[in-house]
């Protein structure tokens, strides 16, 4: 399985901070934001990673990440999405890199703490076909893509619905089989001219191969000043708890 982190976007909601660096390199407690999804992927067994970014300040990412060995990666690649054409379009840029393998995709500003993502990834790796979305119960589902589920099945996915059918937000973590790129080729641009990840997930839903896991622990989309601050507090709490647990076990 190959890893893909989407680290593009202009970060308009985080200006003026993003006028001087890539959004995904803003500090979250004691490290750049992007280090967290990379660590999550490495913990899940990913050794080859592609970072898809925009043309602005790509050099900052190259300097921060280097060849990826400091994170435990064997190979680290970069690809530039020349203009914002949607998440599904950004995923399509990984086709040659994936070379027929499954892909684990994370949006670079989505941070997860205290959840067994690695276990879910390993279970998916044993599948031949299909996709998996990671869901999280939230108090304000109308701000996100929302999944309606029954038992082990996903019944529907709606993007920012006025009347959500559940409180389960679709987070920015996705697992896809090798058919994902062919599905993207058959997508039509949305009203805003982009290839939407919700439409990609619906393609799997229509063929009955879309699965889900509900995240434990904490998840946050650190794309605003408020959530960036909250992410730092969250990371600090988990780091402190980890130190305390390690000292108790010593």
C-alpha positions as CSV (number, residue, x, y, z in Angstrom):
1,X,0.0,0.0,0.0
2,X,1.2,3.5,-0.9
3,X,0.6,6.7,1.1
4,X,-0.7,10.0,-0.4
5,X,-0.9,13.2,1.6
6,X,-2.7,16.2,0.0
7,X,-0.9,19.3,1.2
8,X,-2.0,21.9,-1.3
9,X,-4.6,24.6,-1.0
10,X,-3.9,28.3,-0.5
11,X,-4.9,28.4,3.2
12,X,-7.0,31.5,2.8
13,X,-8.7,31.0,6.2
14,X,-5.3,31.1,7.9
15,X,-3.9,34.4,6.3
16,X,-1.6,36.2,7.0
17,X,0.2,33.1,8.4
18,X,0.0,31.3,5.0
19,X,1.4,34.3,3.2
20,X,4.9,33.2,4.4
21,X,4.7,29.4,4.4
22,X,2.7,26.4,3.3
23,X,-0.4,25.9,5.5
24,X,0.7,22.3,6.3
25,X,3.9,23.6,7.9
26,X,2.2,25.8,10.5
27,X,3.1,24.7,14.0
28,X,0.9,22.4,15.9
29,X,2.3,22.3,19.5
30,X,5.9,21.2,19.0
31,X,6.1,20.3,15.3
32,X,4.8,21.3,11.8
33,X,1.3,20.2,11.1
34,X,2.3,17.8,8.3
35,X,4.4,15.8,10.6
36,X,1.3,14.3,12.3
37,X,-0.3,12.7,9.2
38,X,3.1,11.4,8.1
39,X,3.6,9.8,11.5
40,X,0.1,8.3,11.3
41,X,1.0,6.7,8.0
42,X,4.3,5.4,9.2
43,X,2.7,3.8,12.2
44,X,0.2,2.1,9.8
45,X,3.1,0.5,7.9
46,X,3.4,3.0,5.0
47,X,7.0,3.2,3.7
48,X,6.5,5.0,0.4
49,X,4.7,8.4,0.4
50,X,3.7,11.0,-2.2
51,X,3.0,14.5,-1.1
52,X,0.7,16.4,-3.5
53,X,1.1,20.2,-3.1
54,X,0.4,23.4,-4.9
55,X,3.0,25.5,-6.8
56,X,3.3,28.1,-4.0
57,X,6.0,27.5,-1.4
58,X,6.7,23.9,-2.5
59,X,10.4,24.6,-1.6
60,X,9.4,25.0,2.1
61,X,8.0,21.4,2.1
62,X,11.1,20.1,0.4
63,X,13.3,21.7,3.1
64,X,11.1,20.5,6.0
65,X,10.7,16.9,4.9
66,X,13.9,16.1,3.1
67,X,14.1,12.6,1.8
68,X,11.7,11.3,4.4
69,X,14.1,9.0,6.3
70,X,13.8,11.0,9.5
71,X,10.2,9.8,9.7
72,X,11.0,6.2,8.9
73,X,10.0,6.4,5.2
74,X,12.0,4.5,2.6
75,X,10.9,6.8,-0.3
76,X,9.3,10.2,-0.4
77,X,8.0,11.8,-3.6
78,X,6.4,15.2,-4.4
79,X,3.9,16.1,-7.1
80,X,2.6,19.6,-7.9
81,X,-1.1,20.3,-8.6
82,X,-0.8,23.4,-10.7
83,X,-4.3,24.7,-9.9
84,X,-6.9,23.8,-7.3
85,X,-9.1,21.3,-9.2
86,X,-10.5,19.3,-6.2
87,X,-9.4,16.5,-3.9
88,X,-10.3,13.7,-6.3
89,X,-8.1,15.4,-9.0
90,X,-5.3,15.7,-6.5
91,X,-5.6,11.9,-5.8
92,X,-5.5,11.2,-9.5
93,X,-2.0,12.6,-9.6
94,X,-0.8,9.6,-7.6
95,X,-1.7,7.0,-10.3
96,X,1.8,6.4,-11.6
97,X,3.2,6.4,-8.1
98,X,0.6,3.9,-6.9
99,X,1.5,1.5,-9.7
100,X,-1.6,-0.7,-9.1
101,X,-1.3,-0.7,-5.3
102,X,-4.0,0.4,-2.8
103,X,-3.6,3.9,-1.5
104,X,-4.0,5.5,1.9
105,X,-5.0,9.2,1.5
106,X,-4.9,11.8,4.2
107,X,-5.6,15.6,3.9
108,X,-2.6,17.3,5.3
109,X,-4.6,19.4,7.8
110,X,-6.5,16.5,9.3
111,X,-5.0,15.3,12.6
112,X,-5.9,12.2,14.5
113,X,-4.9,11.3,18.1
114,X,-5.6,8.2,20.1
115,X,-7.3,6.1,17.4
116,X,-6.3,2.7,16.0
117,X,-6.0,3.8,12.4
118,X,-3.1,1.3,11.9
119,X,-5.4,-1.6,12.7
120,X,-8.1,-0.4,10.2
121,X,-5.5,0.1,7.5
122,X,-4.1,-3.4,8.0
123,X,-7.6,-4.9,7.8
124,X,-8.3,-3.0,4.6
125,X,-5.0,-4.2,3.1
126,X,-6.3,-7.7,3.2
127,X,-9.2,-6.7,1.0
128,X,-9.1,-7.1,-2.8
129,X,-11.6,-4.4,-3.8
130,X,-13.4,-1.4,-2.3
131,X,-12.8,1.8,-0.4
132,X,-13.1,2.8,3.2
133,X,-13.9,6.2,4.8
134,X,-13.2,7.1,8.4
135,X,-16.1,8.7,10.2
136,X,-16.2,10.7,13.5
137,X,-19.2,11.8,15.5
138,X,-19.3,15.6,15.7
139,X,-21.7,18.2,17.3
140,X,-22.0,20.2,14.0
141,X,-22.3,17.7,11.1
142,X,-23.8,20.3,8.8
143,X,-20.2,21.6,8.3
144,X,-18.9,18.4,6.8
145,X,-19.7,15.6,4.5
146,X,-22.1,13.3,6.5
147,X,-22.5,9.6,6.2
148,X,-25.7,7.7,6.9
149,X,-24.9,4.1,8.1
150,X,-26.8,1.0,9.1
151,X,-24.9,-1.8,10.6
152,X,-21.7,-2.3,8.5
153,X,-23.1,-0.5,5.5
154,X,-22.9,3.1,4.3
155,X,-26.3,4.1,3.0
156,X,-25.6,7.6,1.8
157,X,-23.1,10.5,1.9
158,X,-24.2,14.1,1.7
159,X,-22.0,17.2,1.5
160,X,-22.7,19.8,4.1
161,X,-26.5,19.0,4.4
162,X,-28.9,21.4,6.0
163,X,-30.7,18.5,7.7
164,X,-28.0,15.8,8.4
165,X,-29.2,12.2,8.5
166,X,-26.5,11.4,11.2
167,X,-23.8,13.1,13.3
168,X,-21.0,11.1,11.5
169,X,-18.7,13.4,9.6
170,X,-16.6,12.0,6.8
171,X,-13.0,12.9,7.9
172,X,-10.1,13.5,5.5
173,X,-8.7,10.0,5.7
174,X,-9.5,7.5,2.9
175,X,-8.5,4.1,1.7
176,X,-8.9,3.1,-1.9
177,X,-8.3,0.1,-4.1
178,X,-6.5,0.1,-7.5
179,X,-9.8,1.1,-9.3
180,X,-9.8,4.6,-7.8
181,X,-8.1,6.2,-10.7
182,X,-10.5,4.8,-13.3
183,X,-13.4,6.0,-11.2
184,X,-11.9,9.5,-11.0
185,X,-11.6,9.5,-14.8
186,X,-15.4,9.1,-15.0
187,X,-16.2,11.9,-12.5
188,X,-17.7,15.1,-13.7
189,X,-16.7,18.5,-12.3
190,X,-19.0,19.9,-9.6
191,X,-20.7,23.4,-9.9
192,X,-17.4,24.9,-8.6
193,X,-15.5,23.2,-11.4
194,X,-13.7,20.6,-9.2
195,X,-13.6,16.8,-9.0
196,X,-15.1,16.2,-5.6
197,X,-14.0,13.4,-3.2
198,X,-17.6,13.0,-2.1
199,X,-18.5,12.0,-5.7
200,X,-15.6,9.6,-5.8
201,X,-16.8,7.9,-2.6
202,X,-20.3,7.8,-4.0
203,X,-18.9,5.8,-7.0
204,X,-17.8,3.1,-4.5
205,X,-21.1,3.4,-2.7
206,X,-23.1,2.7,-5.9
207,X,-21.2,-0.5,-6.5
208,X,-21.6,-1.6,-2.9
209,X,-17.9,-1.6,-2.0
210,X,-17.7,1.4,0.3
211,X,-16.9,0.5,3.9
212,X,-16.3,2.6,7.0
213,X,-14.6,2.8,10.4
214,X,-15.5,5.2,13.2
215,X,-12.5,6.9,14.7
216,X,-11.9,6.7,18.4
217,X,-9.8,9.3,20.2
218,X,-9.8,12.8,18.7
219,X,-9.9,14.1,15.1
220,X,-9.6,17.8,14.0
221,X,-9.4,19.7,10.8
222,X,-6.9,22.3,11.6
223,X,-7.8,24.7,8.8
224,X,-8.9,27.7,10.8
225,X,-7.3,29.8,13.6
226,X,-9.6,28.3,16.2
227,X,-9.1,24.7,15.1
228,X,-5.3,25.3,14.7
229,X,-5.2,26.5,18.3
230,X,-7.4,23.6,19.4
231,X,-5.1,21.1,17.6
232,X,-2.1,22.4,19.4
233,X,-3.9,22.0,22.8
234,X,-4.9,18.5,21.7
235,X,-1.4,17.5,20.6
236,X,0.1,18.9,23.9
237,X,-2.4,16.8,25.9
238,X,-1.6,13.6,24.1
239,X,2.1,14.2,24.3
240,X,1.9,14.8,28.0
241,X,-0.1,11.7,28.6
242,X,2.4,9.7,26.6
243,X,5.3,10.9,28.7
244,X,3.4,10.2,31.9
245,X,2.5,6.7,30.7
246,X,6.2,6.0,29.7
247,X,7.4,7.2,33.1
248,X,4.9,5.0,34.9
249,X,6.0,2.0,32.9
250,X,9.7,2.6,33.5
